């Protein structure tokens, strides 16, 4: 099938809306993934702080 040389405004508008919706959905997915990674990092930082605190209780120097 060939692509028309001139695109009607209504067709162009529909295509652009579809592309925009796809980009918004992609951005939402990436934001969710980023939030998941941030939560994972926060958990790891909390665990690291807890372990450093335990080491300090026994006067063991923690490597930074």
PyMOL Python script that loads the backbone (N, CA, C, O; Angstrom):
from pymol import cmd

cmd.read_pdbstr("""\
ATOM      1  N   UNK A   1       0.837  -1.167   0.000  1.00  0.00           N
ATOM      2  CA  UNK A   1       0.000   0.000   0.000  1.00  0.00           C
ATOM      3  C   UNK A   1       0.888   1.239   0.000  1.00  0.00           C
ATOM      4  O   UNK A   1       1.911   1.271   0.683  1.00  0.00           O
ATOM      5  N   UNK A   2       0.513   2.222  -0.736  1.00  0.00           N
ATOM      6  CA  UNK A   2       1.313   3.441  -0.835  1.00  0.00           C
ATOM      7  C   UNK A   2       0.780   4.501   0.118  1.00  0.00           C
ATOM      8  O   UNK A   2      -0.404   4.521   0.451  1.00  0.00           O
ATOM      9  N   UNK A   3       1.670   5.374   0.546  1.00  0.00           N
ATOM     10  CA  UNK A   3       1.287   6.460   1.446  1.00  0.00           C
ATOM     11  C   UNK A   3       0.860   7.653   0.599  1.00  0.00           C
ATOM     12  O   UNK A   3       1.546   7.991  -0.366  1.00  0.00           O
ATOM     13  N   UNK A   4      -0.247   8.295   0.932  1.00  0.00           N
ATOM     14  CA  UNK A   4      -0.686   9.441   0.148  1.00  0.00           C
ATOM     15  C   UNK A   4       0.292  10.609   0.291  1.00  0.00           C
ATOM     16  O   UNK A   4       0.938  10.767   1.327  1.00  0.00           O
ATOM     17  N   UNK A   5       0.391  11.411  -0.747  1.00  0.00           N
ATOM     18  CA  UNK A   5       1.290  12.565  -0.717  1.00  0.00           C
ATOM     19  C   UNK A   5       0.773  13.647   0.227  1.00  0.00           C
ATOM     20  O   UNK A   5       1.552  14.319   0.903  1.00  0.00           O
ATOM     21  N   UNK A   6      -0.543  13.809   0.264  1.00  0.00           N
ATOM     22  CA  UNK A   6      -1.146  14.823   1.120  1.00  0.00           C
ATOM     23  C   UNK A   6      -2.006  14.116   2.158  1.00  0.00           C
ATOM     24  O   UNK A   6      -2.812  13.242   1.836  1.00  0.00           O
ATOM     25  N   UNK A   7      -1.816  14.511   3.396  1.00  0.00           N
ATOM     26  CA  UNK A   7      -2.572  13.914   4.478  1.00  0.00           C
ATOM     27  C   UNK A   7      -3.669  14.901   4.898  1.00  0.00           C
ATOM     28  O   UNK A   7      -3.393  16.072   5.154  1.00  0.00           O
ATOM     29  N   UNK A   8      -4.879  14.430   4.965  1.00  0.00           N
ATOM     30  CA  UNK A   8      -5.983  15.284   5.382  1.00  0.00           C
ATOM     31  C   UNK A   8      -5.771  15.705   6.838  1.00  0.00           C
ATOM     32  O   UNK A   8      -5.226  14.939   7.633  1.00  0.00           O
ATOM     33  N   UNK A   9      -6.196  16.910   7.185  1.00  0.00           N
ATOM     34  CA  UNK A   9      -6.001  17.382   8.563  1.00  0.00           C
ATOM     35  C   UNK A   9      -6.603  16.436   9.609  1.00  0.00           C
ATOM     36  O   UNK A   9      -6.008  16.218  10.665  1.00  0.00           O
ATOM     37  N   UNK A  10      -7.770  15.882   9.319  1.00  0.00           N
ATOM     38  CA  UNK A  10      -8.390  14.969  10.289  1.00  0.00           C
ATOM     39  C   UNK A  10      -7.565  13.694  10.449  1.00  0.00           C
ATOM     40  O   UNK A  10      -7.441  13.166  11.554  1.00  0.00           O
ATOM     41  N   UNK A  11      -7.009  13.207   9.359  1.00  0.00           N
ATOM     42  CA  UNK A  11      -6.168  12.006   9.414  1.00  0.00           C
ATOM     43  C   UNK A  11      -4.874  12.314  10.150  1.00  0.00           C
ATOM     44  O   UNK A  11      -4.407  11.523  10.969  1.00  0.00           O
ATOM     45  N   UNK A  12      -4.303  13.470   9.850  1.00  0.00           N
ATOM     46  CA  UNK A  12      -3.075  13.896  10.519  1.00  0.00           C
ATOM     47  C   UNK A  12      -3.316  14.047  12.018  1.00  0.00           C
ATOM     48  O   UNK A  12      -2.504  13.599  12.827  1.00  0.00           O
ATOM     49  N   UNK A  13      -4.425  14.674  12.387  1.00  0.00           N
ATOM     50  CA  UNK A  13      -4.755  14.874  13.786  1.00  0.00           C
ATOM     51  C   UNK A  13      -4.931  13.528  14.494  1.00  0.00           C
ATOM     52  O   UNK A  13      -4.445  13.354  15.612  1.00  0.00           O
ATOM     53  N   UNK A  14      -5.605  12.597  13.874  1.00  0.00           N
ATOM     54  CA  UNK A  14      -5.814  11.275  14.471  1.00  0.00           C
ATOM     55  C   UNK A  14      -4.480  10.550  14.652  1.00  0.00           C
ATOM     56  O   UNK A  14      -4.235   9.941  15.693  1.00  0.00           O
ATOM     57  N   UNK A  15      -3.622  10.620  13.633  1.00  0.00           N
ATOM     58  CA  UNK A  15      -2.310   9.961  13.717  1.00  0.00           C
ATOM     59  C   UNK A  15      -1.466  10.575  14.830  1.00  0.00           C
ATOM     60  O   UNK A  15      -0.819   9.858  15.594  1.00  0.00           O
ATOM     61  N   UNK A  16      -1.475  11.901  14.919  1.00  0.00           N
ATOM     62  CA  UNK A  16      -0.684  12.571  15.946  1.00  0.00           C
ATOM     63  C   UNK A  16      -1.218  12.279  17.349  1.00  0.00           C
ATOM     64  O   UNK A  16      -0.440  12.131  18.291  1.00  0.00           O
ATOM     65  N   UNK A  17      -2.520  12.197  17.485  1.00  0.00           N
ATOM     66  CA  UNK A  17      -3.094  11.850  18.792  1.00  0.00           C
ATOM     67  C   UNK A  17      -2.692  10.436  19.191  1.00  0.00           C
ATOM     68  O   UNK A  17      -2.358  10.184  20.349  1.00  0.00           O
ATOM     69  N   UNK A  18      -2.724   9.526  18.243  1.00  0.00           N
ATOM     70  CA  UNK A  18      -2.329   8.140  18.517  1.00  0.00           C
ATOM     71  C   UNK A  18      -0.867   8.075  18.941  1.00  0.00           C
ATOM     72  O   UNK A  18      -0.524   7.395  19.908  1.00  0.00           O
ATOM     73  N   UNK A  19      -0.008   8.787  18.212  1.00  0.00           N
ATOM     74  CA  UNK A  19       1.419   8.810  18.547  1.00  0.00           C
ATOM     75  C   UNK A  19       1.629   9.443  19.919  1.00  0.00           C
ATOM     76  O   UNK A  19       2.440   8.967  20.713  1.00  0.00           O
ATOM     77  N   UNK A  20       0.888  10.525  20.193  1.00  0.00           N
ATOM     78  CA  UNK A  20       1.007  11.206  21.478  1.00  0.00           C
ATOM     79  C   UNK A  20       0.566  10.293  22.614  1.00  0.00           C
ATOM     80  O   UNK A  20       1.225  10.239  23.652  1.00  0.00           O
ATOM     81  N   UNK A  21      -0.530   9.580  22.435  1.00  0.00           N
ATOM     82  CA  UNK A  21      -1.017   8.648  23.454  1.00  0.00           C
ATOM     83  C   UNK A  21       0.008   7.548  23.713  1.00  0.00           C
ATOM     84  O   UNK A  21       0.221   7.143  24.856  1.00  0.00           O
ATOM     85  N   UNK A  22       0.638   7.071  22.646  1.00  0.00           N
ATOM     86  CA  UNK A  22       1.659   6.030  22.799  1.00  0.00           C
ATOM     87  C   UNK A  22       2.865   6.572  23.572  1.00  0.00           C
ATOM     88  O   UNK A  22       3.427   5.873  24.415  1.00  0.00           O
ATOM     89  N   UNK A  23       3.257   7.797  23.290  1.00  0.00           N
ATOM     90  CA  UNK A  23       4.382   8.403  24.004  1.00  0.00           C
ATOM     91  C   UNK A  23       4.052   8.622  25.477  1.00  0.00           C
ATOM     92  O   UNK A  23       4.898   8.412  26.346  1.00  0.00           O
ATOM     93  N   UNK A  24       2.830   9.042  25.752  1.00  0.00           N
ATOM     94  CA  UNK A  24       2.408   9.253  27.139  1.00  0.00           C
ATOM     95  C   UNK A  24       2.397   7.927  27.895  1.00  0.00           C
ATOM     96  O   UNK A  24       2.834   7.865  29.044  1.00  0.00           O
ATOM     97  N   UNK A  25       1.905   6.879  27.266  1.00  0.00           N
ATOM     98  CA  UNK A  25       1.891   5.555  27.892  1.00  0.00           C
ATOM     99  C   UNK A  25       3.314   5.068  28.158  1.00  0.00           C
ATOM    100  O   UNK A  25       3.596   4.502  29.214  1.00  0.00           O
ATOM    101  N   UNK A  26       4.207   5.292  27.195  1.00  0.00           N
ATOM    102  CA  UNK A  26       5.602   4.893  27.351  1.00  0.00           C
ATOM    103  C   UNK A  26       6.252   5.661  28.495  1.00  0.00           C
ATOM    104  O   UNK A  26       6.993   5.086  29.292  1.00  0.00           O
ATOM    105  N   UNK A  27       5.977   6.955  28.575  1.00  0.00           N
ATOM    106  CA  UNK A  27       6.531   7.774  29.643  1.00  0.00           C
ATOM    107  C   UNK A  27       6.010   7.320  31.003  1.00  0.00           C
ATOM    108  O   UNK A  27       6.768   7.269  31.972  1.00  0.00           O
ATOM    109  N   UNK A  28       4.736   6.996  31.079  1.00  0.00           N
ATOM    110  CA  UNK A  28       4.162   6.515  32.337  1.00  0.00           C
ATOM    111  C   UNK A  28       4.835   5.210  32.766  1.00  0.00           C
ATOM    112  O   UNK A  28       5.127   5.021  33.947  1.00  0.00           O
ATOM    113  N   UNK A  29       5.079   4.318  31.818  1.00  0.00           N
ATOM    114  CA  UNK A  29       5.755   3.056  32.135  1.00  0.00           C
ATOM    115  C   UNK A  29       7.179   3.308  32.624  1.00  0.00           C
ATOM    116  O   UNK A  29       7.630   2.681  33.583  1.00  0.00           O
ATOM    117  N   UNK A  30       7.882   4.221  31.970  1.00  0.00           N
ATOM    118  CA  UNK A  30       9.256   4.531  32.392  1.00  0.00           C
ATOM    119  C   UNK A  30       9.272   5.178  33.767  1.00  0.00           C
ATOM    120  O   UNK A  30      10.168   4.908  34.567  1.00  0.00           O
ATOM    121  N   UNK A  31       8.284   6.036  34.055  1.00  0.00           N
ATOM    122  CA  UNK A  31       8.197   6.641  35.380  1.00  0.00           C
ATOM    123  C   UNK A  31       7.927   5.593  36.444  1.00  0.00           C
ATOM    124  O   UNK A  31       8.468   5.673  37.547  1.00  0.00           O
ATOM    125  N   UNK A  32       7.093   4.608  36.124  1.00  0.00           N
ATOM    126  CA  UNK A  32       6.818   3.523  37.068  1.00  0.00           C
ATOM    127  C   UNK A  32       8.084   2.713  37.328  1.00  0.00           C
ATOM    128  O   UNK A  32       8.379   2.362  38.470  1.00  0.00           O
ATOM    129  N   UNK A  33       8.830   2.417  36.268  1.00  0.00           N
ATOM    130  CA  UNK A  33      10.074   1.671  36.428  1.00  0.00           C
ATOM    131  C   UNK A  33      11.071   2.464  37.270  1.00  0.00           C
ATOM    132  O   UNK A  33      11.766   1.899  38.114  1.00  0.00           O
ATOM    133  N   UNK A  34      11.137   3.769  37.037  1.00  0.00           N
ATOM    134  CA  UNK A  34      12.045   4.622  37.805  1.00  0.00           C
ATOM    135  C   UNK A  34      11.636   4.655  39.277  1.00  0.00           C
ATOM    136  O   UNK A  34      12.491   4.596  40.161  1.00  0.00           O
ATOM    137  N   UNK A  35      10.342   4.749  39.538  1.00  0.00           N
ATOM    138  CA  UNK A  35       9.856   4.739  40.921  1.00  0.00           C
ATOM    139  C   UNK A  35      10.190   3.412  41.601  1.00  0.00           C
ATOM    140  O   UNK A  35      10.558   3.389  42.776  1.00  0.00           O
ATOM    141  N   UNK A  36      10.062   2.310  40.863  1.00  0.00           N
ATOM    142  CA  UNK A  36      10.414   0.997  41.411  1.00  0.00           C
ATOM    143  C   UNK A  36      11.897   0.933  41.749  1.00  0.00           C
ATOM    144  O   UNK A  36      12.278   0.414  42.798  1.00  0.00           O
ATOM    145  N   UNK A  37      12.735   1.463  40.858  1.00  0.00           N
ATOM    146  CA  UNK A  37      14.186   1.472  41.104  1.00  0.00           C
ATOM    147  C   UNK A  37      14.525   2.360  42.300  1.00  0.00           C
ATOM    148  O   UNK A  37      15.389   2.016  43.106  1.00  0.00           O
ATOM    149  N   UNK A  38      13.838   3.509  42.415  1.00  0.00           N
ATOM    150  CA  UNK A  38      14.072   4.397  43.558  1.00  0.00           C
ATOM    151  C   UNK A  38      13.705   3.708  44.860  1.00  0.00           C
ATOM    152  O   UNK A  38      14.430   3.822  45.848  1.00  0.00           O
ATOM    153  N   UNK A  39      12.588   2.994  44.871  1.00  0.00           N
ATOM    154  CA  UNK A  39      12.164   2.271  46.072  1.00  0.00           C
ATOM    155  C   UNK A  39      13.174   1.175  46.413  1.00  0.00           C
ATOM    156  O   UNK A  39      13.500   0.963  47.580  1.00  0.00           O
ATOM    157  N   UNK A  40      13.658   0.491  45.395  1.00  0.00           N
ATOM    158  CA  UNK A  40      14.657  -0.559  45.613  1.00  0.00           C
ATOM    159  C   UNK A  40      15.941   0.033  46.189  1.00  0.00           C
ATOM    160  O   UNK A  40      16.541  -0.535  47.101  1.00  0.00           O
ATOM    161  N   UNK A  41      16.356   1.175  45.651  1.00  0.00           N
ATOM    162  CA  UNK A  41      17.561   1.843  46.149  1.00  0.00           C
ATOM    163  C   UNK A  41      17.376   2.313  47.585  1.00  0.00           C
ATOM    164  O   UNK A  41      18.292   2.205  48.399  1.00  0.00           O
ATOM    165  N   UNK A  42      16.201   2.830  47.895  1.00  0.00           N
ATOM    166  CA  UNK A  42      15.926   3.268  49.267  1.00  0.00           C
ATOM    167  C   UNK A  42      15.990   2.088  50.225  1.00  0.00           C
ATOM    168  O   UNK A  42      16.518   2.213  51.330  1.00  0.00           O
ATOM    169  N   UNK A  43      15.463   0.955  49.815  1.00  0.00           N
ATOM    170  CA  UNK A  43      15.526  -0.252  50.650  1.00  0.00           C
ATOM    171  C   UNK A  43      16.973  -0.676  50.879  1.00  0.00           C
ATOM    172  O   UNK A  43      17.351  -1.038  51.993  1.00  0.00           O
ATOM    173  N   UNK A  44      17.773  -0.630  49.828  1.00  0.00           N
ATOM    174  CA  UNK A  44      19.178  -1.025  49.956  1.00  0.00           C
ATOM    175  C   UNK A  44      19.934  -0.045  50.845  1.00  0.00           C
ATOM    176  O   UNK A  44      20.782  -0.455  51.638  1.00  0.00           O
ATOM    177  N   UNK A  45      19.636   1.252  50.720  1.00  0.00           N
ATOM    178  CA  UNK A  45      20.295   2.243  51.568  1.00  0.00           C
ATOM    179  C   UNK A  45      19.907   2.053  53.028  1.00  0.00           C
ATOM    180  O   UNK A  45      20.750   2.201  53.913  1.00  0.00           O
ATOM    181  N   UNK A  46      18.653   1.730  53.291  1.00  0.00           N
ATOM    182  CA  UNK A  46      18.202   1.479  54.661  1.00  0.00           C
ATOM    183  C   UNK A  46      18.906   0.248  55.234  1.00  0.00           C
ATOM    184  O   UNK A  46      19.327   0.251  56.391  1.00  0.00           O
ATOM    185  N   UNK A  47      19.029  -0.786  54.434  1.00  0.00           N
ATOM    186  CA  UNK A  47      19.721  -2.002  54.878  1.00  0.00           C
ATOM    187  C   UNK A  47      21.194  -1.710  55.144  1.00  0.00           C
ATOM    188  O   UNK A  47      21.756  -2.208  56.120  1.00  0.00           O
ATOM    189  N   UNK A  48      21.816  -0.922  54.301  1.00  0.00           N
ATOM    190  CA  UNK A  48      23.219  -0.560  54.493  1.00  0.00           C
ATOM    191  C   UNK A  48      23.387   0.245  55.780  1.00  0.00           C
ATOM    192  O   UNK A  48      24.331   0.009  56.534  1.00  0.00           O
ATOM    193  N   UNK A  49      22.494   1.181  56.039  1.00  0.00           N
ATOM    194  CA  UNK A  49      22.562   1.973  57.266  1.00  0.00           C
ATOM    195  C   UNK A  49      22.395   1.076  58.489  1.00  0.00           C
ATOM    196  O   UNK A  49      23.079   1.253  59.498  1.00  0.00           O
ATOM    197  N   UNK A  50      21.481   0.113  58.391  1.00  0.00           N
ATOM    198  CA  UNK A  50      21.262  -0.813  59.500  1.00  0.00           C
ATOM    199  C   UNK A  50      22.518  -1.644  59.762  1.00  0.00           C
ATOM    200  O   UNK A  50      22.894  -1.856  60.915  1.00  0.00           O
ATOM    201  N   UNK A  51      23.161  -2.110  58.706  1.00  0.00           N
ATOM    202  CA  UNK A  51      24.377  -2.916  58.868  1.00  0.00           C
ATOM    203  C   UNK A  51      25.515  -2.082  59.442  1.00  0.00           C
ATOM    204  O   UNK A  51      26.270  -2.567  60.285  1.00  0.00           O
ATOM    205  N   UNK A  52      25.649  -0.830  58.995  1.00  0.00           N
ATOM    206  CA  UNK A  52      26.693   0.046  59.540  1.00  0.00           C
ATOM    207  C   UNK A  52      26.462   0.300  61.022  1.00  0.00           C
ATOM    208  O   UNK A  52      27.408   0.365  61.806  1.00  0.00           O
ATOM    209  N   UNK A  53      25.191   0.443  61.398  1.00  0.00           N
ATOM    210  CA  UNK A  53      24.851   0.643  62.800  1.00  0.00           C
ATOM    211  C   UNK A  53      25.236  -0.584  63.635  1.00  0.00           C
ATOM    212  O   UNK A  53      25.760  -0.449  64.740  1.00  0.00           O
ATOM    213  N   UNK A  54      24.978  -1.758  63.109  1.00  0.00           N
ATOM    214  CA  UNK A  54      25.371  -2.985  63.807  1.00  0.00           C
ATOM    215  C   UNK A  54      26.886  -3.080  63.948  1.00  0.00           C
ATOM    216  O   UNK A  54      27.391  -3.475  64.999  1.00  0.00           O
ATOM    217  N   UNK A  55      27.607  -2.721  62.901  1.00  0.00           N
ATOM    218  CA  UNK A  55      29.068  -2.747  62.974  1.00  0.00           C
ATOM    219  C   UNK A  55      29.573  -1.755  64.011  1.00  0.00           C
ATOM    220  O   UNK A  55      30.512  -2.046  64.752  1.00  0.00           O
ATOM    221  N   UNK A  56      28.952  -0.590  64.060  1.00  0.00           N
ATOM    222  CA  UNK A  56      29.375   0.432  65.020  1.00  0.00           C
ATOM    223  C   UNK A  56      29.128  -0.032  66.456  1.00  0.00           C
ATOM    224  O   UNK A  56      29.897   0.310  67.354  1.00  0.00           O
ATOM    225  N   UNK A  57      28.073  -0.800  66.680  1.00  0.00           N
ATOM    226  CA  UNK A  57      27.791  -1.307  68.023  1.00  0.00           C
ATOM    227  C   UNK A  57      28.930  -2.178  68.538  1.00  0.00           C
ATOM    228  O   UNK A  57      29.203  -2.207  69.738  1.00  0.00           O
ATOM    229  N   UNK A  58      29.585  -2.880  67.638  1.00  0.00           N
ATOM    230  CA  UNK A  58      30.682  -3.774  68.015  1.00  0.00           C
ATOM    231  C   UNK A  58      32.042  -3.163  67.715  1.00  0.00           C
ATOM    232  O   UNK A  58      33.052  -3.867  67.683  1.00  0.00           O
ATOM    233  N   UNK A  59      32.068  -1.843  67.495  1.00  0.00           N
ATOM    234  CA  UNK A  59      33.303  -1.093  67.266  1.00  0.00           C
ATOM    235  C   UNK A  59      34.106  -1.650  66.093  1.00  0.00           C
ATOM    236  O   UNK A  59      35.335  -1.698  66.141  1.00  0.00           O
ATOM    237  N   UNK A  60      33.416  -2.063  65.057  1.00  0.00           N
ATOM    238  CA  UNK A  60      34.055  -2.541  63.838  1.00  0.00           C
ATOM    239  C   UNK A  60      33.969  -1.421  62.817  1.00  0.00           C
ATOM    240  O   UNK A  60      32.869  -0.981  62.484  1.00  0.00           O
ATOM    241  N   UNK A  61      35.103  -0.946  62.310  1.00  0.00           N
ATOM    242  CA  UNK A  61      35.041   0.156  61.333  1.00  0.00           C
ATOM    243  C   UNK A  61      34.391  -0.323  60.016  1.00  0.00           C
ATOM    244  O   UNK A  61      34.693  -1.402  59.505  1.00  0.00           O
ATOM    245  N   UNK A  62      33.518   0.499  59.511  1.00  0.00           N
ATOM    246  CA  UNK A  62      32.825   0.165  58.257  1.00  0.00           C
ATOM    247  C   UNK A  62      33.583   0.795  57.098  1.00  0.00           C
ATOM    248  O   UNK A  62      33.908   1.981  57.136  1.00  0.00           O
ATOM    249  N   UNK A  63      33.861   0.014  56.083  1.00  0.00           N
ATOM    250  CA  UNK A  63      34.521   0.547  54.884  1.00  0.00           C
ATOM    251  C   UNK A  63      33.486   1.353  54.099  1.00  0.00           C
ATOM    252  O   UNK A  63      32.361   0.896  53.896  1.00  0.00           O
ATOM    253  N   UNK A  64      33.861   2.523  53.668  1.00  0.00           N
ATOM    254  CA  UNK A  64      32.893   3.365  52.929  1.00  0.00           C
ATOM    255  C   UNK A  64      33.182   3.416  51.472  1.00  0.00           C
ATOM    256  O   UNK A  64      32.464   4.077  50.723  1.00  0.00           O
TER     257      UNK A  64
END
""", "prot")
cmd.dss("prot")
cmd.show_as("cartoon", "prot")
cmd.util.cbc("prot")
cmd.orient("prot")
